[in-house]
Amino acid sequence: MKRVTPHMARVTFDAGDLAGSIGGEPDQQVKLYFPKPGQAVPRLPEPGGDFMRWYEAFNAIPEDERPWMRSFTIRAVDRERKTVDIDFVLHGDAGPAARWAESARPSDVLGMFGPSAMFARPVPLSAAIAASDWLLLAGDQAALPAIGTLIESLPEGYPAVACVEVGDAAEEQSFTTRGRVSVRWVHRGQVPPGHGEGLLDAVRRAEFPSGRVFAWLAGEAGTVRALRRHLVGDRGVDKRSIDFTGYWRLKLTQDDAPTQEDLTDAGELVERARELTAEAHAQDNG
Ligand SMILES: Cc1cc2nc3c(=O)[nH]c(=O)nc-3n(C[C@H](O)[C@H](O)[C@H](O)COP(=O)(O)OP(=O)(O)OC[C@H]3O[C@@H](n4cnc5c(N)ncnc54)[C@H](O)[C@@H]3O)c2cc1C
């Protein structure tokens, strides 16, 4: 484990043969399973079979033994060394994932599901880029691992504007890219309150390049909604050109039930996936 910045820990996992099956695409999400107190290794059902059966078996584990499940992004894969890097925001000791990363030691074990087609983005980045003139990336520190992979995968000379909210200047990172990327860092200061306001303000003030934009948004769910409203309502961006994910929720854990707004977002994403599938069928048939 190493600290990329004071509040970002990079954990390199020995992933065995799994590493060979992970492609090099950007923004690949996985579910990680963290052991409950008293367990050295998270208790998981046997792998194999279809995911729904596996998930039923997972949910049948008594709650005090069932691992905490959290979403993360593959930051890097090394197929020769069979390792996977994941970057964890150290946001305090309120959550099991951040707590685990704060004190991770060699030989600690987590479970991992994915990357999986089940989590695939409705529009793969390569297709989104091909259909657009430039890319807008906006997110907070939890989105930084994904934003890093997206920036690093841009084609030669492709324009991108990234607005990223972090605690302070010490949390900024640098990326290697073939794209033409301008990164605007927003420093949050005190947390909370103030989560997301700086990011929203930075995107509102940003001068957009001309041409068709594809926007990728992730971070605190309320902020992501506000960013979307701004892009659609004030900037006239087509909803279908926005990929958005609420990564975490203020004052709620990933175990808490979805709010009405979360359900509305999920409904829109399902509807969107249906439209894209229908469009793809229409193209194939015609
Ligand atoms: C697709 C996807 C990919 C993601 N990739 C990454 C990644 O690569 N790296 C990463 O660090 N996170 C990532 N996240 C976000 C991560 O899953 C959440 O932050 C998660 O809630 C962390 O779990 P926890 O156990 O630490 O906190 P939880 O138990 O879920 O929450 C405990 C408390 O901490 C607060 N909290 C949770 N996350 C944050 C945060 N980031 N900043 C401030 N307060 C927070 C909650 O509001 C709550 O009050 C991703 C999320 C998704 C959906």
The ligand as an ORCA input file, in Angstrom:
! r2SCAN-3c Opt
* xyz 0 1
  C     -18.878      2.784     -9.999
  C     -18.181      3.327     -8.767
  C     -16.802      3.404     -8.740
  C     -16.144      3.935     -7.600
  N     -14.786      3.983     -7.599
  C     -14.129      4.444     -6.476
  C     -12.699      4.420     -6.407
  O     -11.995      3.927     -7.317
  N     -12.109      4.917     -5.293
  C     -12.853      5.412     -4.237
  O     -12.264      5.836     -3.241
  N     -14.209      5.431     -4.274
  C     -14.853      4.937     -5.352
  N     -16.230      4.909     -5.388
  C     -16.954      5.468     -4.234
  C     -17.055      4.479     -3.059
  O     -17.736      3.294     -3.484
  C     -17.866      5.168     -1.927
  O     -17.191      6.320     -1.498
  C     -18.160      4.237     -0.765
  O     -19.241      4.799     -0.053
  C     -16.985      4.068      0.180
  O     -17.370      3.118      1.164
  P     -17.035      3.318      2.706
  O     -17.264      1.985      3.332
  O     -15.704      3.956      2.859
  O     -18.133      4.366      3.198
  P     -19.709      4.107      3.462
  O     -19.895      3.109      4.549
  O     -20.395      3.834      2.179
  O     -20.154      5.556      3.993
  C     -19.827      5.991      5.324
  C     -19.910      7.524      5.402
  O     -18.867      8.079      4.620
  C     -19.386      9.024      3.672
  N     -18.598      8.847      2.421
  C     -18.566      7.767      1.596
  N     -17.709      7.975      0.568
  C     -17.186      9.213      0.752
  C     -16.241      9.981      0.023
  N     -15.644      9.526     -1.110
  N     -15.918     11.197      0.505
  C     -16.496     11.692      1.652
  N     -17.405     10.998      2.384
  C     -17.736      9.772      1.939
  C     -20.883      8.652      3.507
  O     -21.649      9.799      3.194
  C     -21.227      8.092      4.862
  O     -21.623      9.140      5.729
  C     -16.901      4.386     -6.493
  C     -18.307      4.282     -6.519
  C     -18.948      3.748     -7.645
  C     -20.455      3.621     -7.645
*
